[in-house]
Amino acid sequence: MHPISAAAGRADDREIESLAEFDEVVAAGSLRGHRIQSVDLTGRTERLLATRSAGAVFLGCAMAEEAAAKVRAEGAMVFPPVPELPFDPYRGTLYTPDELFRGLDGAGYAATPDARAYAWFQQTRADGDIMGSMLRAVHDDAVSDALDELLSGRRVVGVMGGHAMARGTEAFAGAARLGRALADAGFTVATGGGPGAMEAANLGAYAVRFTDAMLDEALELLGKTPSFTPSVGDWAQAAFEVRGRWPGGGPSVGVPTWFYGHEPPNAFASDLAKYFSNATREDGLLARCTAGVVFLPGAAGTVQEIFDNATPNYYESRGEPTPMVLVDRDHWTRRFPTWPLLQALAEERSMASRIALVDSVEEAPEALRRLGAAATEG
C-alpha cells in the first residue's frame, strides 16, 4: 500500500486502500481520479455526501445506499461487493498466513478461507460460470498489483523446488539454511508459497532474526509432522506453533495457487500472493525475481520453471539476463538432465555468464553473488 500524500513521495498514486488514505484525500475535497479499493465506507457517509466524486472508481467498497446513489449520480463508477464469496476480488493487499488459515483451530482446515476459496474455484470452474471466471481474473489482477507494490525497489531472489521435500530431511534443512543465508544477505526471498522446498526457504527467511539454534530447534519440531498429507491441519498447526514460539520472524514472499488446491500455502511467508490462475502465478513469480533464481531439486514443475525463466533470459525480453543457479549436479545432469540443455541454449549469448551449477545449497549464495557481479560488469 502506498500513501497518497506528496510527503511520502507518491503524490501521483491514485489508489486508496485504507480508511486513513481515504480521510487524507477527502480532506482536500475531491475524489476525482482516485480508485478506492475494498475499503469499508459505511462509517463515512457524511464525508462521501460532502465530497466531489466525479471520475472516481469504487471497487468493492461497502457504503450506505444514500452515499452510493450520490456518487453514482455524480458520475463515479461503483463496483459493489460480491456477497457470499469466500474471498475479496478487489483486495488491495496480499494475504497473510493468519488470514488464509483463519478458523483452523476451531472447525479445522476445511472451514478456513483458503479451503473455502479452493472449493469455490472447483465449483465455478466445473460449471463454466462466466461470473466466476471474471471474478477470478479481477482477483488475480488485484493480487498482482499488491505484489508489485510490496516488492517495489527490493532485490528479490526466487527459490524454486519440489513440494515433495519432507520436513525432517537434510534436504529440507539445507533449503531452510539457503533461505536464511539469502535473507541475511539482504535479499527478499520469494517462493511458490507451498510445502516442501518452498516452505523450507520461507522458514529460513523467517529465522533470519534469530540464532542458528532457533532454526535447528524449529526444524526438529517441524520434523514431527513431515508432510501436509494425510492432514493439512496438523501440518499447518506445527508451523503456527513454531511461529508462536518465535514470533516476529523475518519477511519473505510466497506465491501459491488455488489451481493446485491440494497443496496448502505455508505459514512462514509473511506475505502470500495467492492466485487462481497458475499461468499468471508462474510467470509473475519468475518475472519479479530481479536478483536471480535458485533451483533446488524438483521434478516436472521445477523443470518447467527453469525454462520459463530461461526463455526471457535467452531473448532478453525483460532486459539483461538474471542469474540462474541450479543446485545438485547429479540431479540436474543425470536424473533430470536439464543443465546440458540450459548450457546449449546459453552458448554465445549473454546469459552464458549468468548460469551456474553447484553441488550443494551451501554453494548457492556465493554462486548467486558471482553471477550478479558478472551481470553488473556486463
N, C-alpha and C positions, 0 to 999 in steps of 0.2 A: 504494500500500500504506500503510495506517495502522497505526502502532504500537498495541499493546494497552494499554500502561501508562497509568495515570492521569496521570503526569507529562507525557505527550505531549498531554494534553487530550482523549483519546479513550477514556476508561475504558469507555464503553458499546459500543465496537467489538468485535464478536464474530467477525470474520474473521481467520483465521490463514493467512498466505500465505508464510511463510518458516520455516526451522528456528529462527531467532533468536526469532521471535514464539512458536513452539511451546514452546521451552525456557522462555521467560519465564512462560507461562501454566501449564505443568505444575509449575513450582516452587511454585505455590500449591496444588497437589494435586488439581485438578479441571478437566475439560474441558467441564463441563456448559454447554449453550447455545452452545458455540462451533462455528464452521464451519471445518474445516481444509481448505484449498483447494489441491489439486495440490502437496502437499509430500511429498517422498520421506522416508518414516519408517522405511525398512528399517534404519537405524542407531539407531533409538530404541525398540527392542523392550522393553528393561528399563523405560524410563520409561512406556511405554504399559501395561505389566503392573502398574505400581505406581500408576497414576493413575486416578481415577474418570472414566468416560467416558459414563455415562448422560446422554442428552439431547444428545450431540454428534453432528455430522454430518461424515463424512469423504468429501470429493469428489475422487475420482481420486488418492488417496494410496497410493503403493506402501508395503506393510508386510509383515512376516513373517506367515505364516499363523497362528502362535500368537497374535500380537497381534490380528490381525483377528478370530479366533474369540472372544477375550476381550472386545473392545469390543462385538461383536455381542451376546454373552451378557448384557452389562450394559445393553443397550437402545440403543446407539448405532446410527445409520444409516450404512451403508457403501456408497458408490457406487464400485466398483473402477475402476482404469484400464482403458481400452479398448485391447486390443492391436492393433498394426499400423496405427494411424491416423497420417496424416501431420501431425496437429495435436493439441493437447491441449484437449478440450472444456471442461475445468474450470479453465483457466488463470486465475491471479489477477492478471496484469499484462498490459499491452499488448505488442504486438510491437515489435521494433526492426528496422531495415533489415538489420543483420547477421544476425539470426535468420532472416528470410524469404528472404534471398539466400545462406544458408549453402551452401557447395559450388559456388558459381558459378565459382570459379577452377579447379575440378577437372573435374567432369563436365558443366559448362555449366548453363544456366538450367533445362532440363527436369528436372534432378535436385534442384533446390532445394525446400525446404519449401513455398514459395509455389506453384510449378508443380505439385507433387505434391498439394497441397490442392485446387487447381482441378481436376485430373484426377479426384480422388476425388469432388468435388462433381458433376462432369458424369456420372460413372458412377451415383452413388446417386440423382441427380435423374431420370436416364433410366429406371432400373428401378423407381422408386417405392418404394424401400426405406424403410419406416416407421422403422426403426432409424436410418437415415441422417438423416431429417428431424428426429428427436428430438435426435440429436447436434448437428446444425446449430443448433437452437433453444437448446440448453444452452450451446453455444459462444458464440453471439451475445449471450445474456444475460450471460455471464461477461465478455465484452468490454465491454458497456455499463456494467457495474458498475465495471470497472477504469478506464474513461474518466471516469466520474463522480468517482472518487477522485482521478484525476490533475488534473482541471480545477476541483476544488472551490476556490472563492474567487478564481479567476482572471478577468480581463477578456478574454473570447475574442472575436476578430473573425474571421469567416469570409471567405475569398477564393474565389469561385467563377468558373469559366471553362472554356473548351473544352479537351479533351485534344489537339486537333489543332495547337495553338500550338507551332511548332517552335523548338527551340534555334537560336540564331544569328540570330534575328529581333529587330527592335526591340520588337515586342510582348512577346516573352519577356523581354527585358531590362527593359522597363517593369514587368512583373509582378513581377520579382525586386526591383526598386527599391521597389515598393509593399510587398512583404513585409518588406523591411529597414526601411522607414520605420515600419511598424506595430509591428514588434518593438522598434524604438528608442524608440517612444512608450510602451512598457510593456505592450502587448497580447500575448496569446498568439495566434499565427496558426494558424488551422485551415483545412484544405483537404480536398478529396475524396481526397487522397493519391496521385493518379495522375500521369501525364505532363502535358505541356503547361503551361497556366496554373497548374495545381496545383503541379507541380514547381517552377516559377519562383518562386512565392510562398514555398514551403518553403525554397528555396535562399536567397532574400532574408533570411528569418529566421535561417537558419544563418549568413549572412555578417555578422550584426549585431555580432559580436565582433571583426570585422576591418576593415581600411581599405577605402575606396572602390576603391582599386587592386586589392585582392584580388577583389572582386566583378567588376570588369571583366575580370580575367585568368581567373577561373573561367568567366565567360560565353563567353570566347574558346575556352577548352579544350573546353567542352561543345558549342560550335557545330560541332566537327568530327564529332560524331555527332548529327545533328539530330533523329532520331526513334527510337522503340523498334521501328520496322519498318525493315528486314527482320530485325534481330537485337536481341532484348531483352537478350541477354547483353552485346553491345557497348555498348548504351545504358546499362545499369546499371554496367558496368565504368568508363565515363567518369565517372560520378558518384562512384563509390568512389575513383577516382584524385584527384578534387578534394578529397574528404574526407580522403584520406591526406596530401595536400599541406598542407591547412589543417585539422588535427584540432581537436576541441573547439569546434565551432560552437554557435550559439545554438539553443535548443529551439523546437520547433513540433509541431503535431499533423497527422497525415494520417488520413483516414477512408475507405479504399478498400473495394472489394468483390470477392469472387470471382465474383459474378454477371456482371461484365464481366471475365472472366479473361484476355481478350486484352490488357487494359490492366494492365501491371505496376505495383506501388507504386513510388513514387520513394524514393531513398535519402537525401533531405535532411530529411525529417520525423524528428525524434528519436523520436517515439512513433507507432505505427501501430495504429489500431483497425480491424482488417480484419474485415469481416462476410461471411457467406454471403447474408443477406437484404439486397437493395438497398433495399427499402422501409424497413426498420429503420435502415439506414445513412443514408439521405437525411433522414428525419425527425429522427433523433437528432443528426446533424451540425448541422442548422439550429437545433434547439431549444437546443443548447449554445452557440450564438453569441450570448451575452448582451449583448455590446457592439456588435453590428451585423454586417452582411454587405456586402462589396463584390463587385459582379457585373461581371466583365470580359466582353468579347465572347465569345459562345458560340452554340451552336445549340440544338437541342431540349432537351438535358439541362439547360442553363443557364436556358432559358426556364421549364422545369418547376420548377427550384429557386427562381426568382423568385416564382412564385405559390404554391409550397409555403411560402415564407416570408411572403408577403403575407397568406395566409389567416388564420393566428393573429394577425397584426397587425391585420387588419380586424375580427375578432371579439374581439380582446384576450383570447383564450383562454389565453395564457401571461402575462397581466398587461399592463403598459404596452407599446405597440409598440416594437420595437427599430429602430435606424437601418438604412436600405437605401440604398446608393449604387450607381447604375448608371454605368458608365464607357463612353464613346464615344457621343456624341449621335447620330451618323449611324447607327451600328449598331442602337441601340435605338429610333430613331424612323422609320427608313426600311427597313433590311434586315429587321429583326425588330421591328416597331413595338409593343414591349411597354410602353414608357413611357406613351403616351397611355392605355392601359387601366389601368395602375397609378395614374395620376393620377385617373382617373374613379372607381376604387374608393376612393381615399383622400379624395375630396371630402367635406367637412363631417364628417370623422372625425378622431380624434386622430392617426392615422397620417399625416395630410397634412403635418405638420411633421417627420416622421421619414423622408421620402424625398427623394432628390436625384439629378439627372442632371448629370454633368460630362463635359467633353470629353476629358480625359486622366487617366492614372493619377497624375500629379503633383498633381492637384487632389483626389484621393480622401481622403487623410488629413485635410485641412482640412475637407472636407465632412462626414466622419465625426465630427470634433470638434464641428462646429457642430450637427449633428443630435443628438449626445449631450448637448450643453448644453441644447438645446430640450427633450429628454426630462427632464433634471434640473429645469428650470424648471417644466415641466408638472406 
